[in-house]
Amino acid sequence: MLRFAVSDLRSRISVLKIFLACLILGVTLVAATASLYRVIEQSLLADTRALLGGDVELDSSEPLPDDVLEWLRTSGTISLVRQLDTMVTDANGENFFRAAILVPDAAYPLYGKLQLMPDQPLAAATAQQDALWGAVVDPLLAERLGQTIGDQIQIGAATFRISGLIQTQPDRSLNANWRGLPIIISDEALQAAELIQPGSRIDYEYRVQTDRDLALWLDEFEQAFPDTRWDITTFAERSERLAERLDQIATALILIAFTTLFIGGLGVANSIHAYLDEKLGTIATLQTLGLRRGPLVRIYLLQIGILGSLAGLIGGAIGLGLSAVALSLAGDAFAVSESSGASQWIKMWLLPLLLSWLFAVLTAYVFALPALARALAASPAGLFRGKVQAASHEPRIWRIASYILLAVYIGALLLWLPSSQLGFLFLLALVVLWGLLEGLIKGLRHAAKALENGGFADRNFARRLALANLHRPDSPLRATLLSLGTALTLVVACTLLVSTLLRALESTIPAEAPALILYDVLPDQTDGLQADLESLDSSSQTELLPLVRARLATINQEPIAEALADNSQARREAMGDEYKLSYLSGNPEDLELIAGDWWTIPAPEGEPAFMAMEDREANELGLTVGDQVAFLVEGQTIVAEIKALYRQKGLQTRFWFEGVLQDGALDALIGRYVGVVYQSDPAAKQSQQWLARNIPNVMTLRTADWLETAGDLLGKATAGLAAVALVSLTASLLVLSSVVSVSRKRQLYEANLLHCLGARHRAIRLAMLLETGLLTFTSTLFATALGALIALPLAATLLKLPAGDLWWLGALVAGAVSSLALLGGLLPTLRALQMNQAMLLREG
């Protein structure tokens, strides 16, 4: 039986090329995304302690009290890393970049290993030599500064020598590129740089290494210090949050891959239908010669299994290869520990390969089973009438088997997905989409039939034939919308999101954003700073806002510890978070009001001040307009009534204030200012250099630098989206080619039959072009509407950017791609009409 199945396959394997190609493309994406997810998950979660820096981390804006430090020392080993942001420049004072200065103690790091180039102890690298302090610099920052090992850089009031580059930093923040790339120096060098001034912002990060149960450790710590005002994070919490985010991202990517596999399944169905159409005579002959139905069923089920297995193994191998290439390009960012055993290797590489094979086989059977059932149900008596036809419907037992197999497929998918909840929502959306699509197809067929019978196509043969081809039972309308429409939807959604981001980075943000952003301006520097900037550029406009960091004390006169007593994690976060408070002052952040009203009067004395709170913070705390909150600032209490809720501007937000109060409410507590400077970019660069030399405590960020970094990240993201969309579109085009291959014989036979009956080639060609044009228009309209329905809410909620006016771009892309795809499939058929009609009719 196996020998017959293989030899029978080899005789017509060319018909099944689309079958293999569609499955291989889908499985490649599934295997690549699954293996990448497993490797990244194992790499990050295995090193969560190193990423956090310890089992527990306590963040504070000031040193911890002695009694707290003593308690921590009794529970484990402590390491302190002080961190502050500043500006760093090259020796010539031409290039300026924001950097995160790290000052670790001798116990750093508690987990992992800090690797430097050249290899040397950290103490030796940061020591003073030849009157210059050593600094260990991130390689990317050194590259931006145009410096290398041995060159000099300026930090604050001191000149440093780059003594080494950071090769591996175990606690490297995943968003370091936005806050500032790291530079490690010693405590003595920090004093020499004179970076610590009154009002300077320093983060004290205390890491604790302990072998005690973390939940018990937290309970005992809270009992010992019930009024904790520090941000406490445990290794387990960080691991849980990281795992949750990874699961969500991985599920989204894997579902996109399965969407491509689903599109490829349509090609499988079309290809197996074409293959079995050619095998109907063989099937009928074997039955006539006495082969029973059971062995015959097993032969063709075996063929499908062989093809599915072959495609699964090939696609899985290609996907794993692509994953390995991507990981090698990422370098050590997601390196797997050398101590990982065979079980980890199986989980990361062998399991995705096996699952890829499994889903390839399941996809092959799910989509091929209906066509196989109808072929095997064909009556052998057709041999004696000169033509064997497949049954119009599959037998009931086959239909039940198909439903059972589909249920197994869905169950396996939900069990395998990292986030089964997202997977269920995806399947629910797919069912709704399928229902809408079925309604659309029926509506289009009804409309085409109504137009044909309503006089629209009277006396126009080409138009009548085109409309008839759309509503006939074997019309390509369903396959075109399912395959090309689904792939184009993904392309349109990606086009709208990427073009919205590009427009914001290239036009909207540069036009509306200031050229320079200022941080940590001291109160006694405000007047002189504005005057000096105006002297450098007379058109310069500077807006300064006060910045007060506060901690939430009460909600509606109830202490935080009591208000959030039922949720220990939320209580610790609320008590440990610092809220950035400011004034509205002309609303330079362009905050969007979503509830309540702004005010126009200053804060009254002796009464709660009006406050507008960020919607995200209010939602987390369950607050709304009319609630009252109290903040602690340097031992003083500020009481405020929530008068409004606002939404941040997204990419255009610079300071991310959690609350703005009435003017005057913070006057006695202002220790620093932040601000924006509106001027040309060349003037901004000159101002940045002047500030770094004369007021080094003021940190600056040029919008042009931020846009360059954001553009680089967007370019990488766009390349990834384009690759996924391209694979999905390729699968769709293969499905279309399978549709064309199945329908081409019918089209040629009918076209030449019509020609023999008197129809002209010109009319036949025009009918085919009209049919293709209607299919192109329908696919474009369907993909544009659905792609916009996906992209517009994402742009509005996640990016907070308008994208509705770019719908035409999505329509243009969808129309261009669908026109090329469908017309490309039509051209060979039009050329074939030039062949001899008698020969085509004889060959059937």
LOKEKE-378405 format. One record per residue (C-alpha): residue in one letter; x negated, z, y. Coordinates in steps of 0.2 Angstrom, whole numbers, padded with zeros to 4 digits, always signed. Example, Ala and Ser with C-alpha at 12.3 -4.5 7.8 and 13.67 -1.06 7.14 Angstrom:
# LOKEKE-378405
a-0062+0039-0022;s-0068+0036-0005;
***
This chain:
# LOKEKE-378405
m+0000+0000+0000;l-0014+0004+0012;r-0023-0012+0008;f-0007-0022+0011;a-0004-0013+0027;v-0021-0016+0034;s-0022-0034+0028;d-0005-0037+0036;l-0011-0030+0052;r-0026-0040+0053;s-0016-0056+0051;r-0007-0053+0068;i-0018-0040+0077;s-0018-0051+0093;v+0000-0048+0095;l-0003-0029+0096;k-0017-0029+0109;i-0005-0023+0122;f+0000-0009+0110;l-0018-0003+0109;a-0022-0006+0127;c-0007+0004+0134;l-0010+0019+0122;i-0029+0019+0126;l-0026+0020+0145;g-0014+0034+0144;v-0024+0044+0131;t-0040+0041+0141;l-0032+0050+0156;v-0024+0064+0145;a-0041+0067+0137;a-0051+0067+0153;t-0040+0079+0162;a-0038+0090+0148;s-0056+0092+0144;l-0061+0094+0162;y-0048+0108+0164;r-0055+0117+0149;v-0073+0116+0155;i-0069+0121+0172;e-0058+0135+0166;q-0071+0142+0154;s-0085+0140+0167;l-0075+0149+0182;l-0066+0162+0172;a-0081+0167+0162;d-0090+0169+0178;t-0076+0178+0188;r-0086+0194+0188;a-0101+0184+0196;l-0090+0175+0208;l-0082+0192+0214;g-0099+0200+0213;g-0094+0215+0202;d-0080+0222+0193;v-0072+0228+0209;e-0075+0223+0227;l-0071+0233+0243;d-0071+0223+0259;s-0072+0233+0276;s-0076+0229+0294;e-0086+0245+0295;p-0097+0255+0283;l-0088+0266+0270;p-0087+0285+0273;d-0100+0295+0264;d-0087+0303+0253;v-0081+0286+0247;l-0098+0280+0243;e-0102+0296+0233;w-0086+0293+0223;l-0091+0275+0220;r-0108+0280+0214;t-0101+0292+0201;s-0090+0278+0194;g-0103+0265+0192;t-0117+0255+0201;i-0115+0249+0219;s-0122+0234+0228;l-0119+0231+0247;v-0119+0213+0255;r-0116+0212+0274;q-0110+0196+0280;l-0108+0189+0298;d-0105+0172+0305;t-0117+0164+0318;m-0125+0148+0324;v-0141+0142+0318;t-0152+0128+0325;d-0167+0118+0321;a-0184+0122+0329;n-0181+0109+0343;g-0163+0116+0347;e-0155+0099+0345;n-0144+0102+0329;f-0132+0117+0328;f-0121+0122+0314;r-0111+0137+0309;a-0119+0148+0295;a-0114+0163+0285;i-0128+0176+0286;l-0130+0187+0271;v-0140+0203+0270;p-0139+0209+0252;d-0147+0226+0246;a-0160+0228+0232;a-0146+0229+0219;y-0139+0212+0222;p-0133+0203+0212;l-0124+0215+0200;y-0119+0200+0189;g-0127+0183+0187;k-0144+0178+0194;l-0149+0171+0211;q-0160+0156+0208;l-0172+0150+0222;m-0183+0135+0224;p-0197+0138+0223;d-0194+0152+0210;q-0198+0168+0218;p-0191+0186+0221;l-0178+0187+0235;a-0188+0201+0243;a-0204+0190+0244;a-0194+0175+0250;t-0186+0185+0265;a-0202+0195+0269;q-0211+0193+0286;q-0227+0181+0285;d-0237+0176+0300;a-0225+0184+0312;l-0210+0174+0305;w-0197+0181+0294;g-0192+0171+0279;a-0175+0164+0276;v-0167+0157+0261;v-0156+0143+0266;d-0142+0133+0257;p-0149+0115+0253;l-0134+0106+0261;l-0137+0116+0277;a-0156+0112+0277;e-0151+0094+0275;r-0139+0094+0290;l-0152+0103+0301;g-0165+0090+0295;q-0177+0104+0289;t-0185+0108+0273;i-0196+0122+0265;g-0209+0128+0277;d-0200+0122+0293;q-0193+0133+0306;i-0175+0137+0312;q-0168+0148+0325;i-0156+0162+0321;g-0151+0173+0336;a-0166+0179+0345;a-0178+0176+0331;t-0187+0161+0324;f-0187+0160+0305;r-0197+0150+0292;i-0187+0142+0278;s-0195+0150+0263;g-0184+0144+0249;l-0168+0135+0245;i-0153+0142+0236;q-0151+0134+0219;t-0138+0145+0211;q-0129+0159+0220;p-0117+0168+0208;d-0105+0175+0221;r-0105+0158+0231;s-0087+0157+0239;l-0077+0142+0234;n-0073+0139+0252;a-0090+0141+0259;n-0091+0124+0267;w-0077+0129+0279;r-0083+0147+0284;g-0101+0142+0285;l-0115+0138+0273;p-0125+0153+0267;i-0142+0159+0274;i-0150+0175+0266;i-0161+0186+0276;s-0167+0204+0275;d-0161+0219+0285;e-0176+0220+0296;a-0174+0202+0300;l-0156+0205+0305;q-0162+0218+0317;a-0175+0206+0324;a-0162+0192+0327;e-0152+0204+0337;l-0136+0198+0330;i-0127+0215+0329;q-0120+0218+0347;p-0105+0229+0353;g-0090+0220+0346;s-0099+0210+0333;r-0089+0206+0318;i-0098+0211+0302;d-0090+0211+0284;y-0096+0225+0273;e-0094+0219+0255;y-0096+0234+0242;r-0097+0228+0224;v-0095+0240+0210;q-0101+0238+0192;t-0092+0249+0180;d-0088+0250+0162;r-0072+0260+0165;d-0054+0253+0163;l-0050+0244+0180;a-0032+0250+0181;l-0037+0268+0178;w-0051+0266+0190;l-0039+0260+0204;d-0026+0274+0200;e-0040+0287+0202;f-0047+0279+0218;e-0030+0278+0226;q-0027+0297+0221;a-0043+0302+0229;f-0041+0291+0245;p-0022+0289+0247;d-0024+0282+0265;t-0036+0268+0259;r-0038+0254+0273;w-0050+0243+0263;d-0046+0226+0254;i-0049+0230+0236;t-0050+0216+0223;t-0054+0218+0204;f-0061+0206+0193;a-0045+0206+0183;e-0035+0201+0198;r-0047+0188+0204;s-0047+0181+0186;e-0028+0181+0185;r-0026+0172+0202;l-0039+0159+0198;a-0032+0156+0181;e-0015+0154+0189;r-0021+0141+0202;l-0031+0132+0189;d-0016+0131+0177;q-0005+0124+0191;i-0018+0111+0196;a-0022+0106+0178;t-0003+0105+0174;a+0000+0093+0188;l-0015+0082+0183;i-0010+0082+0165;l+0008+0077+0169;i+0002+0063+0179;a-0008+0057+0164;f+0007+0059+0153;t+0017+0049+0165;t+0004+0035+0162;l+0006+0038+0144;f+0025+0036+0145;i+0023+0020+0155;g+0011+0014+0141;g+0024+0019+0128;l+0035+0006+0136;g+0022-0007+0132;v+0021+0000+0114;a+0039-0003+0112;n+0038-0021+0119;s+0023-0025+0108;i+0030-0018+0092;h+0046-0027+0095;a+0036-0044+0097;y+0026-0040+0082;l+0041-0036+0071;d+0050-0051+0077;e+0036-0061+0069;k+0037-0051+0054;l+0056-0052+0051;g+0053-0066+0039;t+0040-0057+0029;i+0051-0041+0028;a+0066-0051+0022;t+0055-0061+0009;l+0048-0044+0002;q+0066-0037+0000;t+0072-0053-0008;l+0058-0052-0020;g+0062-0035-0025;l+0052-0023-0014;r+0063-0008-0011;r+0066-0001+0006;g+0056+0015+0003;p+0039+0007+0001;l+0043-0006+0014;v+0047+0008+0027;r+0031+0017+0022;i+0020+0002+0024;y+0026-0001+0042;l+0026+0017+0047;l+0008+0017+0040;q+0004+0003+0051;i+0010+0012+0067;g+0001+0027+0062;i-0016+0017+0060;l-0014+0009+0077;g-0009+0026+0085;s-0024+0034+0077;l-0036+0021+0082;a-0030+0021+0100;g-0030+0040+0101;l-0048+0041+0095;i-0054+0027+0106;g-0045+0033+0121;g-0050+0051+0118;a-0068+0047+0116;i-0067+0037+0132;g-0059+0051+0141;l-0071+0064+0135;g-0085+0052+0140;l-0078+0051+0158;s-0076+0070+0159;a-0094+0072+0154;v-0100+0060+0167;a-0090+0069+0180;l-0097+0086+0175;s-0115+0079+0175;l-0112+0072+0193;a-0106+0090+0198;g-0122+0097+0193;d-0122+0116+0190;a-0106+0119+0199;f-0097+0120+0183;a-0110+0123+0170;v-0105+0131+0154;s-0114+0146+0148;e-0128+0143+0135;s-0121+0158+0125;s-0105+0149+0122;g-0102+0148+0104;a-0094+0135+0092;s-0077+0141+0096;q-0079+0137+0115;w-0086+0120+0110;i-0071+0117+0099;k-0059+0122+0113;m-0067+0112+0127;w-0071+0096+0118;l-0064+0094+0100;l-0047+0102+0104;p-0044+0089+0118;l-0049+0075+0106;l-0038+0081+0092;l-0023+0083+0104;s-0026+0066+0112;w-0025+0059+0095;l-0009+0068+0091;f+0000+0063+0106;a-0006+0045+0104;v+0002+0045+0087;l+0017+0054+0093;t+0019+0042+0107;a+0017+0027+0095;y+0031+0033+0084;v+0043+0039+0097;f+0043+0022+0106;a+0041+0011+0090;l+0053+0019+0079;p+0069+0011+0086;a+0062-0007+0085;l+0056-0003+0068;a+0073+0003+0062;r+0082-0012+0069;a+0069-0024+0060;l+0070-0015+0043;a+0089-0015+0045;a+0089-0035+0046;s+0099-0043+0032;p+0088-0054+0020;a+0103-0066+0018;g+0097-0073+0035;l+0083-0082+0025;f+0096-0093+0017;r+0103-0097+0034;g+0086-0102+0041;k+0085-0087+0053;v+0082-0068+0051;q+0088-0057+0065;a+0085-0039+0068;a+0100-0027+0068;s+0108-0024+0085;h+0107-0005+0083;e+0096+0006+0072;p+0105+0015+0058;r+0111+0033+0061;i+0098+0041+0050;w+0084+0032+0060;r+0093+0038+0077;i+0093+0056+0071;a+0075+0054+0066;s+0070+0047+0083;y+0079+0062+0092;i+0070+0074+0080;l+0053+0066+0084;l+0056+0066+0103;a+0060+0085+0102;v+0044+0088+0093;y+0035+0078+0106;i+0043+0088+0120;g+0040+0104+0112;a+0021+0100+0108;l+0019+0095+0127;l+0027+0111+0133;l+0016+0122+0122;w+0000+0113+0126;l+0002+0112+0145;p-0007+0127+0154;s+0009+0130+0164;s+0025+0128+0154;q+0036+0132+0168;l+0029+0117+0178;g+0030+0106+0163;f+0049+0111+0161;l+0052+0107+0179;f+0043+0090+0176;l+0054+0086+0161;l+0070+0091+0170;a+0065+0080+0185;l+0061+0066+0172;v+0079+0068+0165;v+0087+0067+0182;l+0076+0052+0187;w+0081+0044+0170;g+0099+0047+0174;l+0097+0040+0192;l+0088+0025+0185;e+0101+0021+0172;g+0114+0022+0186;l+0104+0011+0197;i+0101-0002+0183;k+0120-0002+0178;g+0124-0004+0197;l+0112-0019+0199;r+0118-0027+0184;h+0136-0025+0189;a+0132-0031+0207;a+0123-0047+0199;k+0138-0051+0189;a+0150-0048+0203;l+0140-0060+0214;e+0139-0073+0201;n+0158-0072+0198;g+0163-0069+0216;g+0158-0086+0222;f+0141-0082+0229;a+0133-0094+0216;d+0146-0108+0216;r+0138-0125+0216;n+0121-0117+0216;f+0114-0119+0198;a+0097-0110+0202;r+0106-0095+0210;r+0119-0093+0196;l+0105-0094+0183;a+0095-0081+0192;l+0109-0069+0193;a+0114-0072+0175;n+0097-0068+0169;l+0098-0051+0178;h+0114-0044+0170;r+0112-0052+0152;p+0108-0039+0138;d+0090-0044+0136;s+0086-0044+0155;p+0069-0038+0160;l+0076-0027+0174;r+0075-0011+0164;a+0057-0013+0158;t+0052-0019+0175;l+0059-0004+0184;l+0053+0009+0171;s+0036+0003+0171;l+0031-0006+0187;g+0043+0005+0197;t+0036+0021+0190;a+0018+0016+0193;l+0022+0009+0211;t+0030+0026+0215;l+0014+0035+0212;v+0005+0022+0222;v+0017+0023+0236;a+0016+0042+0236;c-0003+0042+0236;t-0003+0029+0250;l+0008+0039+0261;l-0001+0055+0259;v-0018+0048+0261;s-0013+0037+0276;t-0005+0052+0284;l-0021+0063+0283;l-0032+0048+0289;r-0021+0046+0304;a-0022+0064+0308;l-0041+0064+0306;e-0044+0048+0316;s-0031+0049+0330;t-0019+0064+0330;i-0031+0078+0329;p-0045+0070+0340;a-0032+0066+0353;e-0024+0083+0354;a-0038+0095+0348;p-0051+0102+0360;a-0068+0096+0358;l-0076+0113+0356;i-0069+0129+0348;l-0076+0146+0353;y-0077+0162+0343;d-0083+0180+0347;v-0083+0179+0366;l-0086+0197+0373;p-0075+0203+0388;d-0089+0203+0400;q-0094+0185+0396;t-0077+0177+0400;d-0079+0173+0418;g-0097+0168+0417;l-0094+0157+0402;q-0080+0147+0410;a-0090+0144+0426;d-0105+0139+0417;l-0095+0126+0406;e-0087+0119+0422;s-0105+0117+0429;l-0110+0107+0414;d-0095+0096+0415;s-0083+0097+0430;s-0069+0090+0420;s-0070+0104+0407;q-0055+0115+0404;t-0057+0132+0395;e-0043+0142+0388;l-0047+0160+0381;l-0036+0171+0370;p-0039+0189+0366;l-0042+0193+0348;v-0037+0210+0341;r-0039+0214+0323;a-0027+0227+0317;r-0020+0235+0301;l-0002+0237+0297;a+0003+0255+0297;t+0022+0256+0295;i+0037+0245+0292;n+0053+0251+0301;q+0046+0268+0303;e+0041+0269+0285;p+0023+0270+0280;i+0016+0256+0270;a+0012+0267+0255;e+0030+0271+0254;a+0038+0255+0259;l+0028+0246+0245;a+0027+0260+0232;d+0034+0250+0218;n+0021+0236+0219;s+0003+0243+0219;q-0005+0226+0221;a+0006+0221+0236;r+0003+0239+0243;r-0016+0237+0242;e-0016+0220+0250;a-0005+0225+0264;m-0015+0241+0268;g-0032+0231+0266;d-0027+0216+0276;e-0032+0214+0294;y-0020+0205+0305;k-0026+0194+0319;l-0016+0198+0335;s-0016+0189+0352;y-0005+0183+0366;l+0005+0167+0367;s-0004+0162+0384;g+0003+0144+0385;n+0003+0142+0366;p-0013+0132+0364;e-0010+0134+0345;d+0006+0124+0347;l+0015+0137+0336;e+0032+0131+0330;l+0046+0143+0332;i+0058+0144+0316;a+0068+0160+0320;g+0072+0170+0336;d+0066+0166+0353;w+0051+0167+0364;w+0050+0179+0379;t+0045+0177+0397;i+0042+0195+0403;p+0027+0206+0400;a+0027+0221+0389;p+0036+0236+0395;e+0027+0253+0396;g+0032+0266+0383;e+0043+0254+0373;p+0040+0243+0358;a+0032+0226+0363;f+0040+0210+0358;m+0031+0201+0344;a+0032+0184+0335;m+0025+0185+0317;e+0019+0171+0306;d+0032+0166+0293;r+0020+0167+0278;e+0016+0185+0282;a+0034+0190+0286;n+0040+0182+0270;e+0027+0192+0259;l+0033+0208+0268;g+0051+0204+0268;l+0052+0205+0287;t+0064+0196+0298;v+0069+0196+0317;g+0074+0213+0322;d+0062+0223+0311;q+0050+0235+0318;v+0031+0236+0313;a+0017+0247+0319;f-0002+0243+0319;l-0017+0253+0319;v-0031+0248+0330;e-0047+0259+0333;g-0036+0275+0330;q-0022+0269+0342;t-0005+0264+0336;i+0004+0248+0343;v+0023+0247+0340;a+0031+0230+0340;e+0048+0223+0337;i+0049+0206+0328;k+0057+0195+0341;a+0053+0178+0333;l+0045+0170+0317;y+0034+0155+0319;r+0025+0142+0308;q+0007+0137+0309;k+0002+0119+0314;g-0007+0116+0298;l-0023+0105+0300;q-0023+0107+0319;t-0022+0126+0318;r-0039+0134+0324;f-0037+0153+0324;w-0023+0157+0312;f-0015+0172+0321;e-0004+0182+0311;g+0005+0189+0326;v+0007+0186+0345;l+0013+0199+0357;q+0019+0201+0374;d+0006+0200+0388;g-0001+0217+0392;a+0003+0225+0375;l-0016+0223+0369;d-0025+0225+0385;a-0033+0242+0381;l-0039+0236+0364;i-0047+0219+0368;g-0064+0218+0361;r-0067+0199+0360;y-0060+0183+0364;v-0058+0166+0356;g-0055+0150+0365;v-0055+0131+0366;v-0064+0119+0377;y-0057+0102+0382;q-0070+0090+0386;s-0079+0074+0380;d-0088+0075+0364;p-0105+0072+0372;a-0102+0086+0384;a-0096+0097+0370;k-0113+0094+0361;q-0122+0099+0377;s-0111+0114+0380;q-0114+0119+0362;q-0133+0118+0364;w-0132+0128+0381;l-0121+0142+0373;a-0133+0143+0358;r-0148+0146+0370;n-0140+0157+0383;i-0125+0166+0374;p-0131+0166+0356;n-0117+0179+0350;v-0104+0165+0354;m-0100+0154+0339;t-0095+0137+0342;l-0087+0123+0332;r-0087+0105+0337;t-0071+0096+0332;a-0081+0081+0328;d-0091+0091+0315;w-0076+0097+0307;l-0068+0080+0306;e-0084+0073+0298;t-0083+0087+0284;a-0064+0085+0282;g-0066+0066+0281;d-0079+0068+0268;l-0068+0079+0257;l-0053+0067+0260;g-0064+0053+0254;k-0068+0061+0238;a-0050+0066+0235;t-0044+0048+0240;a-0056+0041+0227;g-0049+0053+0213;l-0031+0048+0218;a-0035+0030+0219;a-0043+0031+0201;v-0028+0039+0194;a-0016+0027+0202;l-0026+0012+0197;v-0026+0018+0179;s-0007+0020+0180;l-0004+0004+0188;t-0015-0005+0175;a-0004+0002+0161;s+0011-0004+0171;l+0004-0021+0172;l+0000-0021+0153;v+0018-0016+0150;l+0024-0031+0161;s+0013-0043+0152;s+0021-0037+0136;v+0038-0039+0143;v+0033-0057+0148;s+0025-0060+0131;v+0042-0055+0123;s+0053-0065+0135;r+0042-0080+0137;k+0048-0089+0121;r+0066-0086+0126;q+0062-0092+0144;l+0053-0108+0138;y+0066-0112+0124;e+0081-0110+0136;a+0072-0119+0150;n+0068-0134+0140;l+0086-0134+0132;l+0093-0134+0149;h+0082-0148+0154;c+0087-0158+0139;l+0105-0155+0144;g+0102-0162+0161;a+0095-0148+0172;r+0080-0153+0183;h+0063-0144+0182;r+0065-0140+0200;a+0081-0131+0198;i+0074-0121+0183;r+0059-0116+0192;l+0069-0111+0207;a+0080-0100+0196;m+0065-0092+0189;l+0057-0089+0206;l+0074-0081+0212;e+0075-0070+0197;t+0057-0064+0200;g+0060-0062+0218;l+0075-0051+0215;l+0065-0041+0203;t+0051-0039+0215;f+0063-0033+0229;t+0071-0021+0217;s+0055-0013+0211;t+0048-0012+0229;l+0064-0004+0236;f+0065+0008+0221;a+0046+0013+0222;t+0047+0015+0241;a+0062+0026+0241;l+0056+0037+0227;g+0038+0038+0233;a+0044+0043+0250;l+0055+0056+0243;i+0040+0063+0235;a+0027+0061+0248;l+0037+0066+0264;p+0041+0084+0259;l+0024+0087+0253;a+0017+0081+0269;a+0029+0091+0279;t+0027+0107+0269;l+0009+0107+0263;l+0000+0097+0277;k+0013+0100+0291;l+0011+0082+0296;p+0024+0069+0300;a+0024+0054+0288;g+0041+0047+0290;d+0036+0033+0302;l+0023+0027+0289;w+0036+0022+0276;w+0033+0003+0280;l+0015+0005+0274;g+0021+0011+0257;a+0034-0003+0256;l+0020-0015+0261;v+0009-0009+0247;a+0023-0009+0234;g+0029-0026+0239;a+0011-0034+0238;v+0007-0026+0221;s+0024-0030+0213;s+0023-0048+0220;l+0006-0051+0213;a+0011-0043+0196;l+0027-0052+0193;l+0022-0069+0201;g+0006-0068+0191;g+0016-0066+0175;l+0028-0080+0180;l+0014-0093+0183;p+0010-0097+0165;t+0028-0099+0161;l+0030-0112+0175;r+0015-0121+0169;a+0021-0122+0151;l+0037-0131+0157;q+0025-0147+0159;m+0023-0147+0140;n+0033-0159+0129;q+0051-0153+0127;a+0053-0160+0110;m+0038-0151+0103;l+0044-0134+0111;l+0061-0136+0104;r+0054-0140+0086;e+0043-0125+0087;g+0058-0114+0092;
***
